């Protein structure tokens, strides 16, 4: 069998992967409307929660996002945490101290002193320790986050499967 016989019937095609710059949000409803299903669990109204998310995904700090939405910083941090952002002001040691306080083994004042936290950080840490993020809320917010600032280096990084 010759090489030409082996290659008979083979066809060479060239494909180029379609690369986009921006992912689009597939929902037609504004973020505030999509958040109404979680209104009972949010610490503020869906409109203000959406304003926090929009400002934060555009690169604002939690404090700046809170100012834009006209809510306290702790409320903005709670919104982001409940919607899936990994926000936790506590160090591992502070978490152990907070657990002791939650178990009733030490007083709040003693816990704050041992953890080295201010009132705001301690309250947010207690909130994070006693509340879980809202199931499904991260998917609702994902569309807003993906359109806010696309990753400019997405084409520069490979897929881990490419290494195998």
MIVO-862565 format. One record per atom (N, C-alpha, C, CB): residue in one letter; x, y, z. Coordinates in steps of 0.1 Angstrom, whole numbers, padded with zeros to 4 digits, always signed. Each point is the difference from the previous one (the first is absolute). Glycine has a CB too. Layout:
# MIVO-862565
AXYZ...
***
This chain:
# MIVO-862565
X+0009-0012+0000X-0009+0012+0000X+0009+0012+0000X-0019-0012+0012X+0017+0021-0021X+0008+0012-0002X-0007+0012+0008X+0008-0008-0022X+0000+0018+0024X-0005+0012+0007X-0012+0006-0007X+0023+0004+0009X-0023-0004-0022X-0011+0006-0007X-0013-0008+0002X+0017+0009-0017X-0015-0022+0018X-0012-0008+0003X-0006+0002+0014X+0009-0017-0016X+0000+0019+0025X-0004+0003+0014X-0007+0014+0001X+0019-0014+0009X-0014+0023-0017X-0005+0014+0001X-0013+0001-0009X+0023+0009+0004X-0026-0018-0012X-0012+0001-0009X-0012+0001+0009X+0011-0014-0018X-0019+0024+0014X-0013+0002+0008X+0002+0010+0011X-0007-0023-0007X+0019+0026+0011X+0002+0010+0011X-0003+0014-0006X+0017-0015+0012X-0023+0023-0004X-0003+0014-0004X+0005+0009+0011X-0020-0007-0014X+0027+0018+0010X+0005+0010+0009X-0009+0011+0001X+0024-0007-0005X-0028+0011+0017X-0009+0012+0001X+0007+0008+0011X-0021-0012-0006X+0018+0025+0005X+0006+0009+0009X-0012+0007+0007X+0021+0003-0013X-0021-0002+0026X-0010+0007+0008X+0006+0010+0009X-0015-0020-0001X+0008+0031+0002X+0005+0010+0009X-0011+0002+0011X+0013+0012-0018X-0008-0012+0031X-0009+0001+0011X-0006+0014+0000X+0013-0017+0013X-0025+0018-0010X-0007+0013+0001X+0003+0006+0014X-0018-0007-0016X+0025+0018+0016X+0003+0006+0013X-0007+0013+0002X+0023-0011-0001X-0030+0013+0012X-0007+0012+0002X+0007+0008+0011X-0021-0011-0006X+0019+0024+0006X+0006+0008+0010X-0009+0001+0012X+0011+0013-0018X-0024-0011+0016X-0009+0002+0012X-0011-0011+0000X+0005+0024-0001X-0007-0030+0012X-0011-0009+0002X-0013+0008+0002X+0015-0018+0009X-0026+0014-0014X-0012+0008+0002X-0009-0007+0010X+0002+0009-0023X-0010-0001+0029X-0010-0004+0010X-0012-0005-0008X+0009+0016+0018X-0012-0029-0017X-0011-0005-0008X-0014+0003+0005X+0016-0018-0005X-0017+0025+0016X-0013+0003+0005X-0004+0014-0005X+0004-0014+0021X-0017+0015-0022X-0006+0013-0005X-0003+0009+0012X-0009-0011-0020X+0007+0005+0032X-0004+0008+0012X+0012+0007+0006X-0019-0016+0004X+0017+0028+0001X+0011+0006+0007X+0004-0007+0013X-0007+0022-0009X+0019-0020+0014X+0004-0008+0012X-0009+0002+0012X+0023+0003-0008X-0028+0009+0010X-0009+0003+0011X-0012-0009+0000X+0008+0024+0001X-0014-0026-0013X-0011-0008-0002X+0003-0015+0003X-0009+0016-0017X+0021-0020+0012X+0004-0014+0002X+0002-0003+0015X+0010+0000-0023X-0006+0010+0031X+0002-0001+0014X-0012+0000+0009X+0022+0010-0004X-0034-0007-0002X-0012+0001+0008X-0004-0014+0006X-0007+0019-0015X+0011-0030+0008X-0003-0013+0006X+0008-0003+0013X-0005-0008-0024X+0015+0016+0026X+0008-0002+0012X-0002+0011+0010X+0017-0012-0013X-0027+0021+0011X-0002+0012+0008X-0002-0004+0015X-0011+0010-0020X+0005-0020+0024X-0002-0004+0014X+0013-0002+0007X-0022-0010-0006X+0032+0005-0001X+0013-0003+0006X+0011+0011-0001X-0005-0024-0005X+0002+0034-0004X+0009+0011-0001X-0001+0010+0011X+0000-0003-0025X+0011+0009+0029X-0001+0010+0011X-0005+0014-0004X+0018-0012+0011X-0021+0013-0024X-0005+0013-0006X-0009-0003-0012X+0020+0013+0008X-0026-0003-0013X-0009-0003-0012X+0008-0004-0012X-0016+0017+0009X+0010-0025-0018X+0007-0005-0012X+0007+0012-0009X-0016-0020+0000X+0009+0031+0000X+0006+0011-0008X+0013+0005+0006X-0023+0007-0006X+0024-0006+0019X+0013+0004+0006X+0010-0011-0001X-0012+0015+0016X+0007-0027-0014X+0009-0012-0002X+0006+0000-0014X-0013-0013+0017X+0005+0016-0027X+0005+0000-0013X+0010+0011-0002X-0022-0009-0008X+0020+0021+0014X+0009+0011-0001X+0014-0004+0006X-0020+0016+0001X+0019-0023+0010X+0013-0005+0007X+0007-0009-0010X-0010+0002+0023X+0003-0012-0028X+0007-0009-0009X+0005+0007-0012X-0015-0018+0008X+0008+0027-0014X+0004+0007-0012X+0013+0007+0002X-0024+0002-0008X+0024+0006+0019X+0012+0008+0004X+0012-0009+0003X-0015+0018+0009X+0012-0029-0002X+0011-0009+0004X+0006-0007-0012X-0011-0003+0022X+0003-0001-0031X+0005-0007-0012X+0007+0009-0010X-0019-0016+0003X+0016+0029-0001X+0007+0010-0009X+0014+0004+0006X-0023+0009-0008X+0026-0015+0020X+0013+0002+0006X+0000+0009+0013X+0009-0002-0023X-0021+0006+0027X+0000+0008+0012X+0003-0009+0013X-0017+0016-0011X+0022-0010+0021X+0002-0007+0013X-0014-0002+0006X+0023+0010+0003X-0023-0018+0007X-0013-0003+0007X-0005+0013+0006X+0007-0023+0006X+0002+0032+0000X-0004+0013+0005X-0006+0009-0011X+0017-0003+0018X-0011+0003-0029X-0004+0009-0011X-0014-0005-0006X+0024+0006-0005X-0025-0020+0004X-0012-0006-0005X-0011+0004+0010X+0012-0019-0011X-0009+0019+0024X-0011+0003+0010X-0004+0015-0002X+0010-0017+0016X+0000+0025-0018X-0004+0015-0002X-0008+0002-0012X+0021+0006+0011X-0018-0013-0022X-0008+0001-0012X-0014-0005+0002X+0021-0003-0014X-0023-0007+0021X-0013-0006+0003X-0007+0007+0012X+0008-0022-0010X-0001+0031+0017X-0006+0007+0011X-0004-0010+0011X-0007+0018-0015X+0016-0027+0018X-0002-0010+0011X+0013+0000+0009X-0016-0015-0014X+0015+0011+0026X+0012-0001+0009X+0010-0011-0006X-0014+0007+0020X+0026-0005-0017X+0011-0009-0006X-0003-0015+0004X+0016+0019+0001X-0020-0021+0012X-0003-0013+0004X-0011-0006-0007X+0008+0006+0022X-0018+0001-0026X-0012-0005-0008X+0005-0003-0014X-0016+0014+0013X+0025-0006-0019X+0005-0004-0013X+0008-0012+0001X+0001+0024-0006X+0007-0026+0016X+0008-0012+0002X-0009-0012+0001X+0019+0013+0010X-0030-0012-0002X-0009-0011+0002X-0007-0004-0014X-0004+0008+0024X+0001+0002-0031X-0007-0002-0014X+0010-0008-0008X-0013+0021+0001X+0025-0017-0002X+0010-0006-0009X+0003-0015+0005X+0010+0022-0005X-0010-0023+0019X+0003-0014+0005X-0012-0009-0003X+0013+0010+0018X-0025-0005-0016X-0012-0008-0002X-0002-0004-0015X-0011+0011+0019X+0017-0002-0028X-0001-0003-0014X+0012-0007-0006X-0014+0020-0002X+0022-0025+0011X+0011-0010-0004X+0014+0006+0000X-0017-0010-0013X+0019+0022+0017X+0014+0005+0001X+0006-0004+0013X-0006+0020-0014X+0018-0026+0013X+0007-0005+0012X+0005+0011+0009X+0006-0021-0012X-0015+0027+0020X+0004+0011+0009X+0000-0005+0014X-0010+0017-0015X+0021-0016+0022X+0002-0004+0014X+0011+0008+0006X-0009-0023-0005X+0006+0032+0015X+0010+0008+0006X+0008-0006+0011X-0015+0019-0005X+0012-0032+0008X+0007-0007+0011X+0012-0008-0004X-0022-0001+0011X+0032+0002-0002X+0012-0009-0002X-0004-0013+0007X+0016+0020+0000X-0008-0030-0003X-0003-0013+0007X-0001+0000+0015X+0012-0011-0019X-0003+0019+0025X-0001+0002+0015X-0013+0007+0004X+0025+0000+0001X-0028+0010-0008X-0013+0008+0003X-0012-0009-0002X+0011+0021-0007X-0010-0030-0003X-0012-0009-0002X-0001-0010+0012X+0003+0001-0025X+0008-0005+0031X-0001-0009+0012X-0006+0008+0011X+0020-0014-0008X-0015+0026+0010X-0006+0009+0011X-0014+0002-0002X+0022+0011+0002X-0027-0008-0014X-0014+0002-0003X-0008-0013+0003X+0006+0017-0018X-0001-0028+0014X-0007-0013+0003X-0001-0001+0015X+0009-0011-0021X+0001+0015+0029X-0002-0001+0015X-0010+0009+0005X+0024-0006+0001X-0025+0018-0007X-0011+0010+0003X-0013-0006-0003X+0016+0019-0003X-0018-0024-0010X-0012-0006-0004X-0005-0011+0009X+0005+0007-0024X+0005-0015+0029X-0003-0011+0009X-0003+0004+0014X+0014-0014-0014X-0013+0027+0017X-0003+0006+0013X+0011-0002+0010X-0023-0004-0005X+0035+0001+0000X+0011-0003+0009X+0008+0013+0005X+0002-0022-0011X-0003+0032+0003X+0006+0013+0004X-0010+0011-0003X+0023-0009-0005X-0021+0021+0010X-0009+0011-0002X+0004+0007-0013X-0002+0004+0024X-0007+0004-0029X+0002+0007-0013X+0012+0009+0001X-0025-0001-0005X+0025+0009+0016X+0012+0009+0002X+0013-0007+0000X-0015+0015+0013X+0015-0026-0006X+0013-0008+0000X+0003-0006-0013X-0005-0006+0024X-0005+0002-0032X+0002-0006-0013X+0005+0011-0009X-0018-0017+0003X+0013+0029-0003X+0004+0011-0008X+0015+0003+0003X-0024+0009-0002X+0027-0008+0015X+0013+0003+0004X+0010-0011-0005X-0009+0013+0020X+0006-0025-0018X+0009-0011-0003X+0002-0001-0016X-0007-0012+0021X-0004+0015-0028X+0001-0001-0015X+0006+0012-0006X-0020-0013+0001X+0021+0024+0007X+0006+0013-0005X-0008+0006-0011X+0022-0009+0006X-0035+0009-0004X-0009+0005-0011X-0008+0012+0006X-0001-0023-0011X-0003+0032+0002X-0009+0010+0003X-0015-0005+0000X+0016+0017-0009X-0025-0009+0013X-0014-0004+0000X-0005-0005-0014X-0004+0016+0019X+0007-0008-0029X-0004-0003-0014X+0005-0013-0005X-0001+0024-0005X+0014-0027+0007X+0006-0012-0005X-0005-0012+0008X+0020+0013-0007X-0022-0011+0020X-0005-0011+0009X-0014-0004-0004X+0015+0008+0018X-0023+0003-0021X-0014-0003-0004X-0001-0007-0013X-0007+0020+0013X+0015-0016-0023X+0001-0006-0013X+0005-0015+0001X+0003+0023-0011X+0007-0025+0019X+0005-0013+0003X-0010-0009+0006X+0022+0009+0002X-0030-0004+0007X-0011-0008+0007X-0010-0003-0011X+0004+0011+0023X-0008-0002-0031X-0010-0002-0011X+0005-0011-0009X-0007+0024+0002X+0019-0023-0007X+0006-0010-0009X+0000-0014+0007X+0014+0018-0011X-0011-0018+0024X+0001-0013+0007X-0014-0006+0002X+0021+0007+0011X-0031+0001-0011X-0014-0005+0003X-0009+0000-0011X+0003+0008+0022X+0001-0004-0034X-0008+0000-0012X+0007-0007-0012X-0011+0021+0008X+0004-0028-0016X+0005-0006-0012X-0004+0009-0012X-0001-0023+0010X+0010+0023-0020X-0004+0007-0013X-0013-0005-0005X+0024+0004-0005X-0031+0004-0002X-0013-0004-0006X+0002-0010-0012X-0010+0022+0008X+0004-0034-0007X+0001-0009-0011X-0006+0005-0013X-0001-0019+0017X+0009+0018-0027X-0005+0005-0013X+0002+0015-0003X-0016-0019+0001X+0019+0026+0009X+0002+0015-0002X+0012+0003-0008X-0012+0004+0021X+0023-0012-0020X+0012+0003-0008X-0002-0001-0015X+0013-0008+0020X-0022-0002-0024X-0003-0001-0014X-0008+0012-0005X+0000-0025+0003X-0008+0031+0005X-0008+0012-0004X+0009+0011-0002X-0020-0008+0012X+0030+0009-0003X+0010+0012-0001X+0011-0003-0010X-0005+0005+0024X+0007-0017-0028X+0011-0003-0009X-0001+0008-0013X+0001-0023+0010X-0012+0024-0015X-0002+0008-0013X+0005+0014+0002X-0019-0015-0006X+0015+0021+0017X+0004+0014+0002X+0015+0001+0002X-0022+0005+0011X+0028-0015-0004X+0015+0000+0002X+0007-0002-0013X-0004-0008+0024X-0001-0001-0032X+0008-0003-0012X+0000+0011-0011X-0005-0024+0004X-0005+0033-0003X+0000+0011-0010X+0007+0012+0006X-0021-0008-0009X+0024+0009+0022X+0006+0012+0005X+0014+0002-0004X-0015-0003+0019X+0024-0006-0018X+0013+0001-0004X+0006-0013-0004X+0003+0019+0016X-0004-0022-0029X+0005-0012-0006X+0015-0002+0003X-0018+0001-0018X+0022-0013+0019X+0014-0003+0003X+0008+0003-0013X-0006-0018+0017X+0015+0028-0017X+0007+0003-0012X+0011-0010-0003X-0004+0024+0005X+0007-0033+0005X+0011-0010-0003X-0006-0014-0003X+0015+0014+0015X-0028-0015-0017X-0006-0013-0003X+0007-0007-0011X-0022+0009+0008X+0027-0002-0018X+0006-0007-0011X+0014-0004+0003X-0015+0012-0016X+0021-0006+0026X+0014-0002+0003X+0002-0013+0008X+0004+0025-0001X-0014-0029+0008X+0001-0012+0009X-0006-0011-0007X-0002+0014+0020X+0008-0026-0018X-0005-0012-0006X-0009-0007+0010X+0020-0002-0014X-0026-0008+0009X-0009-0009+0008X+0009-0011+0006X-0021+0005-0015X+0019-0008+0028X+0008-0011+0006X+0000-0013-0008X-0004+0011+0022X-0007-0013-0029X-0001-0013-0008X+0010+0001-0012X-0024-0002+0007X+0028+0014-0011X+0010+0001-0011X+0013-0006+0004X-0011+0021-0008X+0014-0022+0021X+0013-0005+0004X+0001-0015+0000X+0002+0020+0014X-0013-0026-0016X+0000-0015+0001X+0002-0006-0014X-0015+0000+0020
***
